[in-house]
Amino acid sequence: MRDWAKTLRRASFRGVPFWVDMDDHSGGKRLARHEYAGGRTTYLEEMGLATPAYDVTAYLLGDLSDAQARALEVACNAAGPGRLVLPMDGGQLAYVEGFRRSRFKDQRGYIAFTFTAIPAGNTPGAILGLGDVTAAVLDNLTAAGGAFGGWF
């Protein structure tokens, strides 16, 4: 049986880590429905693929959650795409379309962060930032260290 706790990745955007409460992926096809007066059938015309999106409810927790929330906000507002890593998906370049930060008076140290990410796809010239490269390298080093440690 799969050990989910060991296979889930640490979530991050542009190297800023966070925990994920929920992520929702949407996509599909764009369809034009041609309905005619008095008709009993609809002609469907495929218009290509719909733009995929990830709606993510992230959270930050702990004594430094306010600083982490500010770092995540800066990462979301940075120009261009950034590396998005979700627990069950590999890293990919994505744009953050919009975000919302929520704090609750009875949950001090817990900050919810909801955002919509649009995958960059095959955007030519997309450049990873320093935080993205650092996170990718550290993720691989951690994975390699864990595998190496399992040998002994």
C-alpha positions in Angstrom: 0.0 0.0 0.0 1.3 3.5 -0.9 2.6 5.6 2.0 1.1 9.0 1.0 2.9 10.9 3.7 6.3 9.9 2.2 5.3 10.5 -1.5 3.8 14.0 -1.2 6.0 16.9 -2.1 6.5 20.1 -0.1 4.4 22.8 -1.8 6.0 26.1 -2.9 5.8 28.9 -5.4 9.0 30.7 -6.5 10.8 28.9 -3.6 8.4 30.1 -0.9 7.1 27.0 0.9 3.5 26.5 2.2 1.2 23.7 3.2 -1.8 22.8 1.0 -5.3 22.3 2.3 -6.9 21.9 -1.1 -5.9 22.1 -4.8 -8.4 21.9 -7.6 -7.3 21.4 -11.2 -9.6 22.5 -14.1 -9.3 22.2 -17.8 -11.2 20.7 -20.8 -12.4 21.8 -24.2 -14.0 25.0 -25.3 -17.3 24.2 -27.1 -19.6 26.4 -29.0 -23.2 25.3 -28.8 -25.2 26.2 -32.0 -28.9 26.0 -31.1 -31.4 26.8 -33.8 -34.9 28.1 -33.4 -37.4 25.3 -33.7 -34.6 22.8 -33.8 -34.3 19.7 -31.7 -30.6 19.1 -32.0 -27.6 21.2 -31.1 -24.5 21.4 -33.2 -21.4 21.3 -31.1 -18.2 23.0 -32.5 -14.9 22.3 -30.8 -13.0 25.6 -30.3 -9.7 24.1 -28.9 -8.6 23.5 -25.3 -9.7 25.6 -22.4 -7.0 27.3 -20.4 -6.2 25.0 -17.5 -6.1 26.4 -14.0 -5.1 25.3 -10.4 -7.2 26.8 -7.6 -5.1 26.3 -4.4 -6.0 26.9 -0.8 -2.6 27.1 0.9 -1.8 27.8 4.6 1.1 29.0 6.6 1.5 28.1 10.2 3.8 29.0 13.0 5.7 31.9 14.6 7.0 33.2 11.2 3.7 32.8 9.3 3.3 36.5 8.9 6.7 36.9 7.3 6.0 33.8 5.1 2.7 35.3 4.0 4.4 38.5 3.0 7.0 36.5 1.0 4.3 34.5 -0.7 2.5 37.7 -1.6 5.7 39.2 -3.1 6.2 35.9 -5.1 2.7 36.0 -6.4 3.1 39.7 -7.5 6.5 39.1 -9.2 6.6 39.5 -13.0 6.5 36.5 -15.2 5.9 32.8 -14.4 7.4 31.1 -11.3 7.9 27.5 -10.4 4.8 26.0 -8.7 5.1 22.7 -6.8 2.0 21.1 -5.5 2.1 18.0 -3.3 0.9 15.5 -5.9 2.2 17.3 -9.0 5.7 17.9 -10.2 7.0 21.4 -10.5 5.9 23.6 -13.4 6.1 27.2 -14.5 2.9 29.0 -13.7 1.5 32.5 -13.4 -0.6 33.5 -10.3 -3.7 35.2 -11.6 -5.1 36.4 -8.3 -4.8 35.6 -4.6 -6.5 36.2 -1.3 -5.0 36.1 2.1 -7.2 35.4 5.2 -6.4 35.7 8.9 -8.7 34.7 11.7 -8.7 36.2 15.2 -9.0 32.8 16.9 -6.3 31.2 14.9 -3.2 33.2 15.5 -0.2 32.0 13.6 -2.5 30.4 10.9 -2.8 32.3 7.7 -4.9 30.9 4.7 -3.8 31.9 1.2 -6.0 31.2 -1.8 -4.7 31.7 -5.3 -5.4 30.7 -8.9 -2.4 29.5 -10.9 -2.3 29.3 -14.7 0.3 26.9 -16.1 2.8 28.8 -18.5 2.8 25.9 -20.9 5.4 26.2 -23.6 6.1 29.9 -23.1 9.3 30.7 -24.9 11.9 32.5 -22.8 10.3 31.7 -19.4 13.1 32.2 -16.8 13.3 30.7 -13.4 14.1 33.1 -10.6 16.9 32.4 -8.0 14.3 31.2 -5.5 12.9 28.7 -8.0 16.4 27.3 -8.9 17.4 27.1 -5.2 14.1 25.3 -4.3 14.6 22.8 -7.2 18.2 22.1 -6.1 17.3 21.7 -2.5 14.4 19.4 -3.3 16.7 17.1 -5.3 19.4 17.2 -2.6 16.8 16.3 0.1 15.5 13.4 -2.1 19.0 12.2 -2.8 20.0 12.4 0.9 16.9 10.4 1.9 17.6 7.7 -0.7 21.3 7.6 0.2 20.4 7.4 3.9 18.2 4.4 3.3 21.2 2.4 2.1 22.7 2.4 5.6 
